[in-house]
Amino acid sequence: KVILSCDGLANSHNLNRNGSADVIDFDFFKEVYPDQYLKMTVSPATVNEFSSDIIDLLERGFMVAPGWAYGMNWHWLEILEYRKQLLTLAEFFLVHPDKPLIPIFEKDLRVIFNREPIARTCGCGLQMSTYDVDGKAYPCQLFLPIVTGRQYGGNIPHDGALSDPRCAGCCIERVCKTCYGFNMIDNGLPTKRSMAYC
């Protein structure tokens, strides 16, 4: 499976990814991977353009899977702007039911009441791996010693062991996505969540 990171229109993409928008071959990606979502990272620098970037990509025939930028603190004004952008997108999808929803609008909130073990929110270590120059496999690039500054010899725990005790009892724990790599960087354990998103 190939994932193309595209953080919106050229301006937004370049803010997040250092001026690399011109090297994306959209026609090639659309032709070869027509059913693949574009991975879009929304950062504090790009949140003001979030809805217009999504709408533009949808109008061009792409499916988009946006997610928050991890590893940075969001100011409450940026979070309010994110809310405003989501409301704009909700209105867009109501008027354009033919467009594929972004994953955040497809969340099944009934899982909040589920009592099964917490399931993974990411495929690192299962659906993807990263290899260092010595050929050693890591769950994702964020587990590399060059990134974390330490060796990680384990695997991501199975679904039943993913709950952070600090989140026990939180009503949205089951729909709150986490990044095991940034958890590792910030807290030394993939299951110890970064609380910046609370």
VENLIN-V954542 format. One line per field, one symbol per residue. ss: DSSP state (A for helix, B for strand, O for the rest). burial: + if it has 9 or more other ideal C-beta (glycine too) atoms within 8 Angstrom, else -. A space follows every 50 residues. Layout:
BEGIN
ss=???
burial=???
END
This chain:
BEGIN
ss=OOOBBOOOOAAAAAAAAOOOAAAOOAAAAAAAOOOOBBBBBBOOOOAAAA AAAAAAAAAOOOBBBBBBOOOOOOOAAAAAAAAAAAAAAAAAAAAOOOOO OOAAAAOOAAAAAOOOOOOOOOOBOOOBOBBOOOOOBBOOAAAOAAAAOO OOOOOOOOAAAOOOAAAOOOOOAAAOOOOAAAAAAAAOOOOOOOAAAO
burial=---++++++--++++++--++--+-+--++-----+++++++++-++-++ ++++++++---++++++-+----+---++-++--++-+++-++------- -++-+------+---------+-++--+-+-+-----+++-++++-++-- -+---++-+--+++--+-----++++-++++++++-+--+++++----
END
